[in-house]
Amino acid sequence: LGEQVRNQLLYVPTVTRQRFRHEGRVTTLIDTGKLFETLGILPLDPEADRAMICGSPAMLTELSELLKERGFRQSAHVGDPGDYVIERAFVAR
């Protein structure tokens, strides 16, 4: 699978609690533009980009707000159009 997605996915490992070549919360890296600078790409744009976010409930809230501030619309249900989706493992039913 790696060969098939090599030109489509960009991987940036980042940590928050120790020294590493990429340090910081992903939300901070997006806000400051550091993530895009590191990757050599343009910042997020709802006209060209889509996102799937997953993580703790707090992380989902933070990333959702960050995306909304940039004009992204959430797909609320399976099959609904949107610019990003949320992984639902932590969502209370």
Secondary structure, DSSP 8 states (H G I E B T S, - for coil): -HHHHTTT------BSSS--SSBS-HHHHHHHSHHHHHHT-----TTT--EEE-S-HHHHHHHHHHHHHTT--B--STT---SEEE--TT---
